[in-house]
């Protein structure tokens, strides 16, 4: 039987992935009454924040994002201290390939005072013989791997510790405007009343936009949001003569941008038994209308491309994957995030495959915007939002 939760929450946050959990934590820590709604469970396996392996890195061609990583890292450190949990494991990162422009990345890091080295391909191969570098290489040791699921659970726990309420198994169907706020309805017919709403629905956002009581002008000004069902493959480490390259400790994270493929890799963590490197083609998955349409089936053509890539560029890995999975990338055309507000409803989509490292900062930005305590960078807002926001 549908439930009606009659007490009104000051803020309802929809979606307990990295961004939603961070926003709920920020709001609750400021003393606001918060309810966090999740369609299944926090860091759900069919969302974008599950598992233990996301790249944390500073290297961006745009200094804006590098500076944002620095700001985010301070918040990550505070989160780790507050939760008593290690959330980022240092591995360092290498960036290379004819389309990656390591020299430009190095200049950005130099401008922000971030430790790095620019190596020739030969120097890099001497240091990491398990990788067949094809250009000069940027190395920055401050990079690492985020444990996404543990991070979500840490932020949810802190939010609850500050008085937030977590409601699981509550799948949002629609949001209706009322005289004093909003009424949210679930797919099962449950209702909840809120003065303010933050939608952090990840890959489900495209299917929800028409059900959120958003003004037509605001909707028209939003960027196109696309969803891909990505694939990731785990390859076991080969034993090397000296043993330095075998095991996660000998492997950095990497981004390799060649003319025919953009690939990335990182130690796979718990996701596949700590036995190998997680490797994927960036934006190599099929487009789907929303997360509701994901199948969880791996595309054989994508598997072949990644296996061929490993055979050519990663001699330190076994050639066949021992595990594979699918995940969701929710993209905007220019890979900027979407953090926007109209009336008392905030839409939050830190997406495009690189949002995880910014999660605590995104939560801070979203909480500032939702409460009116601050603003977010203009690049994350639509051109019409300022005229429509009350």
N, C-alpha and C positions, 0 to 999 in steps of 0.2 A: 504494500500500500504506500502511495506517495507520502512523503513527510513534509510538513510545513514548519520551518524553523522561524518562529515569529519574531524572536529578538533581533534587533537590527544591529549589524556590525558596522563600525565606522568605516573600515576598509575590508573589502574582500579581494583576495589575490587568487586568481584562477591559474593553476598549473604549478606543481611542485617539482620542476626541474631546477637547473642551476639558477636561472634568472628569477623565477618566481620565489624560490626559497630565499635567495639573497634579498629580494624586495620585502618579503614578509619579515625577515630578520631585521632589516633596517627600520621598517615601520614600527615593529613591536619594541625594538630597543629604544625608540624615541618616545615610548609611552602611549602609542596609538592602540586602539582596540582592533585586532586583526583576526580574520578567519582565512585560512589557507585551504582552498578547495583543490582536490586532485582526483582526476578521473579514475585512477587505479591506485598506485602507491608512489611515494616520492622516488625520483630517479628510476621510473618504470622502464622496463627493458625495451618497450616499443617506442620510447621517446628518444630525445637527443642527449640526455644527460646520464645514461646508464654506464656501468662499467668503470674500469679503473685507469684508463689510459687516454689522456688528452694532452696535446703538446702545449707547454708553456714556453714562450719565446719572446724576445725583444725585437727581433729583426723584422722591420717593415720598411718599405720604400717611402712611406708617408710618415714624417716625424710626429704627426698628431697621434698616431696609434702607438708609436714607441713611447712617447711621453705618457700615454694612457696606461701602458703596461707598467711603467714605473709607479704610477699612482695606484694601480690595482695591486701590485706586489705588496705595498705597505698594508693594504686591507687584507690580503691573504695572510700576511704574517700576524696581523691582529686576530684573524679568524682562527688560525692554528693555535695561538696562545689561549684564546678564550675557550676553545673546544678541547684543548689538551691533546690534539691529534695532528699527526704529520700529514700534510695534504699535497705537497709538491716535492717530488724526489728529483734531485739534481742529476742530470745526465749531460748537459751541454747540448748544443745544436750546431749542425753544419747546413749551410745553404749554398747551392751551386747550380750549375746548368746555364746554357747560353741565354735562356729567357729569364733567369732569376736575378742577374746583375749583382753579384756579390760585392762588387766595388761600391755601388750605390748604397747598399745596405750597410757596409762598413762606414761610409761617410755619415750616415744617419746615427749610427751607434756612437761614433766619435763625437758628434755634435751634442749628444746627451750624456757623455762621460761613461758609457757602458763598456766594460772590459770585452775585448774582442781581438782576433787576429785575422789577417788576410793572408791565406796560404796559396802557394802554387799547387797545381794538381799533383805534381810529384811529391811535394812536401806533405800534402794531405794523405796521399796513398801510403807514404811511409808511416804515418801516424795511425791510419785506419786502413790496413790492407784488405779488410773485408768489404770495402766499398771501392768501386771503380769510378773515381772522379773523372769528369770530362772537361772541367774548366777550373779556374781558380776557385777557392773555397773560403767562405766566411765561417769562422768558428767563434761562438760566444758561449763561454762556460756557465753563465748564469741561467741558461735555459734548463728545462726539465720536463717532467711528466706530472700532470694533475690527476689525482684520484677523484674522478667526477662523482661517483656514487657516495663515497665517504664525505665529500665536500657538501653535497646536497643534504645528507643526513645530519651533518654538523650544523648547518645553517637552520634547518628545520628544528633541531633540538634547542638551539639558542633562541629561536623565535618563540617556541613553546615555553621555554624558560622565562621569557619576558611577558608571558600571558597570552600569546597567540593560541588560537584553536586550530588544530589540523583535522580536516574532514576528508577521508579517503572514500573511494568508490562513488564519487560524485561527478558525473560527466555533464559538463555544461551543454545545454541545448540552445538557450536564448537568454538575452538580457532585455528587459523592458524598462523604459523610463517611467518613473512615478513622480508625483508632485514634490517629494522630498528626497528622492534618490533613485534607486534601481531595484527591480525585482529580478532575481536570477532563477531560471528554471532548469532543472536537470533533465537528462534524457528519460529518466524514470518518472518524471512529474513532480519531483521534490521542488520546493521553493525556498529562497533565502532572500532577505532584504538587506540592502547595503546603502550607505550614504555615498561611498566611493568604490569604484571597481578598477582593478588592475588585471588586464588580460595578458597572461604569459603562456600562451597555448602552443608555442612552437609550431610543429608541422600541422597541427590542427587549425591554426589561425585562418588560412584561406577559406576553409569551409565554414568558419564561424563569422566572418566579417559582416555578412548580410543579416546576421541575427543579433547584432549587438547594440541596436538603437543608436547607431552613429549617424550624425547629420550627413546628408547626401554630398554636400560640398567637401566635408572632411574625407569621406570615403574616396571621392574622385581624386583627391590630392595625394593619396597614399601611393608609394611606389608599388610596382608589380611584385608580388610575393610568389615565388615558385618553390616547390618541394621536390627533392630528389631522394630516391631510395638508393643510398650509397652502399658499397660493399667494402669490407675490410678482410684481409687474409693474414693468417699467422704462419710464419715460416720458422722452423727450428734453426738454432744456431749450430753451425758446423764447428767441429773441434779444429782448432788451429795448432800449428807446431808449438808456439810458445804459450798458447792458452789465453793470450791477452784479448783476442777478439771474440772468444766464445763466452756466452753468457751476456746478460744485459749490461753488466758493468763495463764491457768493452765497446758498447754501442752508444753513440749519440742519437738524438732525434735528428731527422733530416727532412729538408724540402729540396727537391730536385725538379727544376723546371727546364725540360728539354723542349725541342721543337714539336715533338709528336705526343708528349705526355707530361703531365705534371703529377709527380708522385710524392708521397710523404711516408715516413716511417718512424716508429718509436718502440721502445721496449714495451711489450704487451701487457705487463702486469698480471693481475689475477684473471684478466679476460680470457686467457687461454692457458692457464696453468704455469705462467712465468717461464715458459720454455722457449720463447722465440720473439721475433720482431714482428710487429703489426705493420703491414704495408698496404697502401691503398692508392688508387688513382683519384686525384682531387676532381670533384664534380664529374665522375665517370659513370654515375648511376642514371637510371631512367627517371624521367619526369613523371610525377604523379599529381593528381589534382589536390590531394591533401593526405595527411597521415592516415586517414581512414582507409585509403586505397592501397596501403603497403601490403605486400604479400610475404615478405621475409625470404623470398626465393632469390638465390644468387644467380646473376646473369652469366652464363658460360662464356660469352664473349669477353666480358670484363675480367673474368678469372684468367682467361688465356692472355689478355693484355698484361695483367699484373705478373703472371708467371713468366712471361717472356721478358718483362722488365727485370725481374729478379735474376733471371739467367744472364742477362747482359750486364747489369750494373751492381749486383750484390753477391759477389762470389762467396761471402762469408755465411750465406744462408743455404739451407737445403732447398732444392728446386721446387718441391711440391708443398703446398700448404697443408698443415696438419689440423687447421681449424679455420672457419670462415663465418662471417656474420653479415647482416645488413644493419644500416642505421639511417638516420634522417638528416639531410641538410636542407635548411629552409633559407632561401636566398633572396636578396634584393639585387637589382641589376648592377649596382656599383659596389656591392659587398659591404656597404655601410649598414649599421644597425637601424632599427626602427624603435624609437622611444618617444611617443607622442601622446598628447592629451587633448581632449575636447570635453567641455563641460566637466563632469566629475568622473570621466572614464579615461583610463590610461591604457594605451596599446603598446605592448612591449614584445619585440621580436629581435633579440640579439643573436643574429643568425649568420648565414653565409659561411659556415664552417670554421669560423675563427673566434666565436664569442666566448668559449669556455674560460679562457684565461682572464677575461674581464668581468667574470660573474660578480664578485663583490662590489666592483665599481659600478656595474650596470644596476645592481640593486640600490646603490646609493643615489645614482642619477634618477632612477624611477621613483624612489621615495621622495626625493627633492621635488620632482615634477608633480607627483600626485598630491603632495601636501602644500605645494606653493612655497616651500622653504628655499627653493633654488631652481636653477634652470638646467637644461641639458645642452650639449653642443648642438648648434643649429643644423648641422648636417644630418642629425637623427630625427628632425621634425619636418613635416610636410610644409609646403609653401602656404597652405590655407589655414593651418592650425592656429596661428596667432590671431587671426581675425575671428575664428569661431570659438576659441577658448574663453570661458567666462571665469 
